[in-house]
Amino acid sequence: MTAGKTQPDNAEIEAMFKAGAHFGYSRARRHSSVRPYLYGAKNGVDIIDLAETAKMLDAAKARMMELGKLGKTVLFVGTKKEIRDIVQGVAESLSMPYVAERWVGGILTNWSEIKKRTERLKELTDKFAKGELEKYTKKERLLFEREMAKLDAEFGGIVTLEGAPATLVIVDPREEHIAVEEGLKMKIETIALMNSDCNANQITYPILANDSALESVKYFTEVLRDAYQAGVKSRAA
C-alpha cells in the first residue's frame, strides 16, 4: 500500500471513530455473522473493527456511485425516531423516496395496492392546493384533511416512487426487518448501516457500524449520498 493511499484511509477511520462508529452492542446481542468484523470487546461490549468497516464502506460507495451514474432509484429506509430526520434529509437532498415513519407492509411485495394509496394522496394534495375542497362542508373538509394527513404520514415519502427501486439503503436492518424481508423476496439489493446485532448475510452491501448514534448515522448516510452525487456528476461530464 502506498503512502498516498494510506493517508485517506486513516483519515476515514479517524472520522468514523470520532462519530462513535466503533461501538457495537453487548456480546450477548451479537449476531454470529459479524464476528469476522469485530476488533474485540470491552466491558462486555463489542468493538467494531473500523478497518473492516472502511472496506465495507468502499464497496457500498462504489455501488452508490454506479447507481448515480445510471440514474437509478434508491429507496432510503430508517424509521427509528432518533435518526429518521437524518434519513429523510439525505433522501430529499437526492430527490429520492424514503420511509422514515413506518414501513407499511407491501411497499415492495404488493406495490399495486400501495400505488393506489400514493395516487390518492397526490389527488387530495392537488385538490387541496387548488382549493377544490372548498366546495365541501366544513365537516367533509375535515374528513378529507384527516385522510390526507394519515396518507402523508404513511406514504408521503414514496409518492415519487413509480415501481421497484434498484436498491434499498437501510439504517438498522434488524429494526427494518420487514423491509429487508420484502427486499429479499423481490430480489432487490440492499445497502445497510448495521450494528453487531444484525445479520450481515441478509444484506448485499453491509456496513458494520453504530446504527443508533446520530453522528455515526449522519456520517455514513452522507458519505453514501456524496457517492451517488459523484456518480450523477460523472454522467453529466
Secondary structure as a PSIPRED ss2 file (coil, helix, strand):
# PSIPRED VFORMAT (PSIPRED V4.0)

   1 M C   1.000  0.000  0.000
   2 T C   1.000  0.000  0.000
   3 A H   0.000  1.000  0.000
   4 G H   0.000  1.000  0.000
   5 K H   0.000  1.000  0.000
   6 T H   0.000  1.000  0.000
   7 Q H   0.000  1.000  0.000
   8 P H   0.000  1.000  0.000
   9 D H   0.000  1.000  0.000
  10 N H   0.000  1.000  0.000
  11 A H   0.000  1.000  0.000
  12 E H   0.000  1.000  0.000
  13 I H   0.000  1.000  0.000
  14 E H   0.000  1.000  0.000
  15 A H   0.000  1.000  0.000
  16 M H   0.000  1.000  0.000
  17 F H   0.000  1.000  0.000
  18 K H   0.000  1.000  0.000
  19 A C   1.000  0.000  0.000
  20 G C   1.000  0.000  0.000
  21 A C   1.000  0.000  0.000
  22 H C   1.000  0.000  0.000
  23 F E   0.000  0.000  1.000
  24 G E   0.000  0.000  1.000
  25 Y E   0.000  0.000  1.000
  26 S E   0.000  0.000  1.000
  27 R H   0.000  1.000  0.000
  28 A H   0.000  1.000  0.000
  29 R H   0.000  1.000  0.000
  30 R C   1.000  0.000  0.000
  31 H C   1.000  0.000  0.000
  32 S H   0.000  1.000  0.000
  33 S H   0.000  1.000  0.000
  34 V H   0.000  1.000  0.000
  35 R H   0.000  1.000  0.000
  36 P H   0.000  1.000  0.000
  37 Y H   0.000  1.000  0.000
  38 L E   0.000  0.000  1.000
  39 Y E   0.000  0.000  1.000
  40 G E   0.000  0.000  1.000
  41 A E   0.000  0.000  1.000
  42 K E   0.000  0.000  1.000
  43 N C   1.000  0.000  0.000
  44 G C   1.000  0.000  0.000
  45 V E   0.000  0.000  1.000
  46 D E   0.000  0.000  1.000
  47 I E   0.000  0.000  1.000
  48 I E   0.000  0.000  1.000
  49 D C   1.000  0.000  0.000
  50 L H   0.000  1.000  0.000
  51 A H   0.000  1.000  0.000
  52 E H   0.000  1.000  0.000
  53 T H   0.000  1.000  0.000
  54 A H   0.000  1.000  0.000
  55 K H   0.000  1.000  0.000
  56 M H   0.000  1.000  0.000
  57 L H   0.000  1.000  0.000
  58 D H   0.000  1.000  0.000
  59 A H   0.000  1.000  0.000
  60 A H   0.000  1.000  0.000
  61 K H   0.000  1.000  0.000
  62 A H   0.000  1.000  0.000
  63 R H   0.000  1.000  0.000
  64 M H   0.000  1.000  0.000
  65 M H   0.000  1.000  0.000
  66 E H   0.000  1.000  0.000
  67 L H   0.000  1.000  0.000
  68 G H   0.000  1.000  0.000
  69 K H   0.000  1.000  0.000
  70 L H   0.000  1.000  0.000
  71 G C   1.000  0.000  0.000
  72 K C   1.000  0.000  0.000
  73 T C   1.000  0.000  0.000
  74 V E   0.000  0.000  1.000
  75 L E   0.000  0.000  1.000
  76 F E   0.000  0.000  1.000
  77 V E   0.000  0.000  1.000
  78 G C   1.000  0.000  0.000
  79 T C   1.000  0.000  0.000
  80 K C   1.000  0.000  0.000
  81 K C   1.000  0.000  0.000
  82 E C   1.000  0.000  0.000
  83 I C   1.000  0.000  0.000
  84 R H   0.000  1.000  0.000
  85 D H   0.000  1.000  0.000
  86 I H   0.000  1.000  0.000
  87 V H   0.000  1.000  0.000
  88 Q H   0.000  1.000  0.000
  89 G H   0.000  1.000  0.000
  90 V H   0.000  1.000  0.000
  91 A H   0.000  1.000  0.000
  92 E H   0.000  1.000  0.000
  93 S H   0.000  1.000  0.000
  94 L C   1.000  0.000  0.000
  95 S C   1.000  0.000  0.000
  96 M C   1.000  0.000  0.000
  97 P C   1.000  0.000  0.000
  98 Y E   0.000  0.000  1.000
  99 V E   0.000  0.000  1.000
 100 A C   1.000  0.000  0.000
 101 E C   1.000  0.000  0.000
 102 R C   1.000  0.000  0.000
 103 W C   1.000  0.000  0.000
 104 V C   1.000  0.000  0.000
 105 G C   1.000  0.000  0.000
 106 G C   1.000  0.000  0.000
 107 I C   1.000  0.000  0.000
 108 L C   1.000  0.000  0.000
 109 T C   1.000  0.000  0.000
 110 N C   1.000  0.000  0.000
 111 W H   0.000  1.000  0.000
 112 S H   0.000  1.000  0.000
 113 E H   0.000  1.000  0.000
 114 I H   0.000  1.000  0.000
 115 K H   0.000  1.000  0.000
 116 K H   0.000  1.000  0.000
 117 R H   0.000  1.000  0.000
 118 T H   0.000  1.000  0.000
 119 E H   0.000  1.000  0.000
 120 R H   0.000  1.000  0.000
 121 L H   0.000  1.000  0.000
 122 K H   0.000  1.000  0.000
 123 E H   0.000  1.000  0.000
 124 L H   0.000  1.000  0.000
 125 T H   0.000  1.000  0.000
 126 D H   0.000  1.000  0.000
 127 K H   0.000  1.000  0.000
 128 F H   0.000  1.000  0.000
 129 A H   0.000  1.000  0.000
 130 K C   1.000  0.000  0.000
 131 G C   1.000  0.000  0.000
 132 E C   1.000  0.000  0.000
 133 L C   1.000  0.000  0.000
 134 E C   1.000  0.000  0.000
 135 K C   1.000  0.000  0.000
 136 Y C   1.000  0.000  0.000
 137 T C   1.000  0.000  0.000
 138 K H   0.000  1.000  0.000
 139 K H   0.000  1.000  0.000
 140 E H   0.000  1.000  0.000
 141 R H   0.000  1.000  0.000
 142 L H   0.000  1.000  0.000
 143 L H   0.000  1.000  0.000
 144 F H   0.000  1.000  0.000
 145 E H   0.000  1.000  0.000
 146 R H   0.000  1.000  0.000
 147 E H   0.000  1.000  0.000
 148 M H   0.000  1.000  0.000
 149 A H   0.000  1.000  0.000
 150 K H   0.000  1.000  0.000
 151 L H   0.000  1.000  0.000
 152 D H   0.000  1.000  0.000
 153 A H   0.000  1.000  0.000
 154 E H   0.000  1.000  0.000
 155 F H   0.000  1.000  0.000
 156 G H   0.000  1.000  0.000
 157 G H   0.000  1.000  0.000
 158 I H   0.000  1.000  0.000
 159 V C   1.000  0.000  0.000
 160 T C   1.000  0.000  0.000
 161 L C   1.000  0.000  0.000
 162 E C   1.000  0.000  0.000
 163 G C   1.000  0.000  0.000
 164 A C   1.000  0.000  0.000
 165 P C   1.000  0.000  0.000
 166 A C   1.000  0.000  0.000
 167 T E   0.000  0.000  1.000
 168 L E   0.000  0.000  1.000
 169 V E   0.000  0.000  1.000
 170 I E   0.000  0.000  1.000
 171 V E   0.000  0.000  1.000
 172 D C   1.000  0.000  0.000
 173 P C   1.000  0.000  0.000
 174 R C   1.000  0.000  0.000
 175 E C   1.000  0.000  0.000
 176 E C   1.000  0.000  0.000
 177 H H   0.000  1.000  0.000
 178 I H   0.000  1.000  0.000
 179 A H   0.000  1.000  0.000
 180 V H   0.000  1.000  0.000
 181 E H   0.000  1.000  0.000
 182 E H   0.000  1.000  0.000
 183 G H   0.000  1.000  0.000
 184 L H   0.000  1.000  0.000
 185 K H   0.000  1.000  0.000
 186 M C   1.000  0.000  0.000
 187 K C   1.000  0.000  0.000
 188 I C   1.000  0.000  0.000
 189 E E   0.000  0.000  1.000
 190 T E   0.000  0.000  1.000
 191 I E   0.000  0.000  1.000
 192 A E   0.000  0.000  1.000
 193 L E   0.000  0.000  1.000
 194 M E   0.000  0.000  1.000
 195 N C   1.000  0.000  0.000
 196 S C   1.000  0.000  0.000
 197 D C   1.000  0.000  0.000
 198 C C   1.000  0.000  0.000
 199 N C   1.000  0.000  0.000
 200 A H   0.000  1.000  0.000
 201 N H   0.000  1.000  0.000
 202 Q H   0.000  1.000  0.000
 203 I C   1.000  0.000  0.000
 204 T C   1.000  0.000  0.000
 205 Y E   0.000  0.000  1.000
 206 P E   0.000  0.000  1.000
 207 I E   0.000  0.000  1.000
 208 L E   0.000  0.000  1.000
 209 A C   1.000  0.000  0.000
 210 N C   1.000  0.000  0.000
 211 D C   1.000  0.000  0.000
 212 S C   1.000  0.000  0.000
 213 A C   1.000  0.000  0.000
 214 L H   0.000  1.000  0.000
 215 E H   0.000  1.000  0.000
 216 S H   0.000  1.000  0.000
 217 V H   0.000  1.000  0.000
 218 K H   0.000  1.000  0.000
 219 Y H   0.000  1.000  0.000
 220 F H   0.000  1.000  0.000
 221 T H   0.000  1.000  0.000
 222 E H   0.000  1.000  0.000
 223 V H   0.000  1.000  0.000
 224 L H   0.000  1.000  0.000
 225 R H   0.000  1.000  0.000
 226 D H   0.000  1.000  0.000
 227 A H   0.000  1.000  0.000
 228 Y H   0.000  1.000  0.000
 229 Q H   0.000  1.000  0.000
 230 A H   0.000  1.000  0.000
 231 G H   0.000  1.000  0.000
 232 V H   0.000  1.000  0.000
 233 K H   0.000  1.000  0.000
 234 S H   0.000  1.000  0.000
 235 R H   0.000  1.000  0.000
 236 A H   0.000  1.000  0.000
 237 A C   1.000  0.000  0.000
